[in-house]
Amino acid sequence: MKKKMLIMFAGCFFTLLSQAQTIHHELDAKINITGQSIEVIDELKIPMNYLSVHDTVFFYLNSRFSVTSASSAFVLTEVKMEQEDSLRKKYMIRFRKKIKGDQVIKLEFGGKVADEIEGGTSASVRGFSTTDGIISETGVYLAGSTVWMPYFEGELFSYNLDVEIDEGWGVVSQGTRTVNAVSEGKQLVRYESPDPVDEIYLIAARFTEYNKQTDHVLVQAFLRTADQEMADKYINTTIEYLEIYENLLGRYPYTKFALVENFWETGYGMPSFTLLGEKVIRLPFILHSSYPHELLHNWWGNSVYVNYDKGNWCEGVTVYMADHLIKEKMGQGSKYRRETLEKYITHVNDENDFPVSEFISRNNPAQEAIGYGKVMMINEMLRYKLGDEVFIKAYAKFYADYKFKYASFDDIQKTFEAVSGENLGEFFDQWILRKGAPAIQLSDVTVTGKGPYVISVSLSQTQKEDVFQLSIPVAFFLEGNPDVVFERIEMTERKQTFSFSYDQRPLKVEVDPQVNVFRRLDENEIPPILSQLFGAEESMLVLPAASPLIDAYKTLAEEWKAVQEEQGKKFTVVYDKDLDKLPEIPVWIVGYENTFSKNYLNEYYRNYLSEETLNKLAANYEKGSVVYAFSNAENNDQITGFLGSRIEKALPALTTKLSHYGKYSYLGFEGEEATNNLKGEFPALHSPMTKFLEYEGERPEISAKLKERGMLVNAAK
């Protein structure tokens, strides 16, 4: 996740001036750990090109700071803000004489920085805690959100930063560290950042530092607890993905990349380093999931900056080239895309939907489904439309052209048009400026002739919104052909019929079988999964009144209720003894002793699970914890969940863990830590996007199988 201070500035503007002539800060900062404070001297160089446009100079600074200047060349005045802001104050600089060139302004400021770390929920930024800024014995975190140095609205700037802090403390910021020395009991550190940035981070703690120099990048790990093995894993993984992304996009923009262990749980990507919480960095899957995502942000968001006035493009692009690329490498690209569409239909509705152009940051699942998921799928459609080679060349050019500049979806469009030679206005207008998604339906599949065989298929768009212009892949499975034949259908009307001729008999048709199109999945395409329960606008949890674990179950219910209500959803908690039957809304049945637990697993699905899976489920049922999402036995359209445990101490872990397993239908956990030992999906058994063809009442055997396409990065080699 890319954390941006500039988001909080409403209506920020973006200068058209040459960004090579940026404001420059020479910062000398002294940090007092015990006093939780900082004192800074800032020699600001403001270029004439900026001053020639702005009659007066305005900047923001932390409202707790005092600020002074001994200069007689200008007057410094606090300006009353239109809206009260407890975090920052606005100041104006008025020069006493007519300006004739670049100006150097010296400011002295400082104060206490001790914002509390606020605990997050699963509804806010994946449960990460947050703070605007803190100086403490545990660590230091100063960012754009702290407003700890003068910020000029909408302006990029360069800086050099000298830091004095207690001996033994390590300091991390952007740019290149040129000094790291000890003098008279103080640690003296200097970072130089000549390239334009949009905020300055200052991170400090008593780190153990690990380094490895490649030919042009210093790869580092700053750990709060010494761990050579873990440092080596992160350093080697960094080197691996640096090579991948440089082959794909171009040379890494900084001289270093550092893993920095934070003192609260975060997942932040900053220019030239990432700040991860102590629990996060020890999760085994992070190395090949979230970690490459944060590294890639150094291309998208942390060197090509986001023009938030026109929407945040960088999260979806980063997801596509990091998270999605990794799944492609594992042969699971289509599965990942389907799960993305499942999240969209689970969390996005008429009330909370909005165009991609309005996405700024992720604060709830609906925003994530649009700003991350939909934009990821827009990139998939661009790739499908133009091909791998054009897609890669366009993003490499976009990076080269906009490095250390602000950029928008408009700039991405212009770049793709320049590389492809195509007019993409209709594509970008439709997907960036419109909200909603198409819903596609297959019907009227007929075969005529006997060599050649003519197969006709009808496709309809069933959404209530206007028709979308779509490029849809359709797969045909032909008798005796070991390969699946793909056709591209260009759909421009509400309903259209398309015909194709083959020498071999068509045996099966699948529309968008590998999920290349952003669309609303039909409910029968989706297996029952936990996210359908967590995403429901109204749901109920039924507690087992007679359970010996009732107190632990009640705590779980209260925490889930708080999370759901924080998202504006209705969540009711009742006892089984107070219900005659389950209501017609999504329901959680909790506890083996629950009077409704006989329905905890629809027998219909048992025929589709292997004996090994059923045995593992049985073992967890007897000694551990199990969780299911399934269609109600009395109403297959109704999603129901079951959670049961034999271990009371496992329930706090399950309370927080389950929201991260939303893409699964069934789960098994063992032990008090609720260690996952089983996960999977029930099948989607009646997809309306697939049609099997029968001849004389029989369905011929099909030999061809769908194959996953190669990784995007392979096309760059």
PyMOL commands that set and color helices and strands:
alter all, ss='L'
color gray80, all
select helices_A, chain A and resi 5-8+48-51+125-127+144-146+228-249+280-282+286-288+290-296+308-310+314-321+323-329+333-347+356-358+365-386+388-402+409-420+425-433+523-525+530-534+550-566+576-578+597-599+603-608+611-623+648-661+712-716
alter helices_A, ss='H'
color red, helices_A
select strands_A, chain A and resi 23-32+37-46+57-62+66-68+74-79+88-95+103-112+133-135+140-142+157-166+170-172+176-183+186-197+202-205+208-213+218-223+256-262+267-270+273-277+304-306+405-407+440-448+453-461+470-478+485-491+495-502+506-511+538-543+570-575+587-590+625-632+635-645+666-670+675-680+690-692
alter strands_A, ss='S'
color yellow, strands_A
deselect
rebuild
show_as cartoon
